[in-house]
Amino acid sequence: MGMFSVRKPRGFHHNYIYYDPRKEKLDKIEENAKRELGLLPPKEFSPEDIRGKFVEATTHLKRRKQSGRKPLSYGVLIGAIIVLLVIANYIITGELPF
């Protein structure tokens, strides 16, 4: 059964103590509003500004990201194929292979 269960190392998740994503988002909205009103000079291009924009542009990728679904693992897929082949063999020949 080692072929079907590939163990992955435990992930490292560092939770920041002094970081507030809500405050950062509000600051960014406020800065963009000031730039539109002309109170601040135009911002220089940064590659970080376009990160994630391609996922937001398509509805099916956006829904998939929001739902948090994981794709089927290869073990489940191979198991389902084997079960379907056994059923097809039983229908065709009339006897089980084991």
Buried (B, 14 or more C-beta within 10 A) or exposed (E): EEEEEEEEEEEEEEEEEEEEEEEEEEEEEEEEEEEEEEEEEEEEEEEEEEEEEEEEEEEEEEEEEEEEEEEEEEEEEEEEEEEEEEEEEEEEEEEEEE
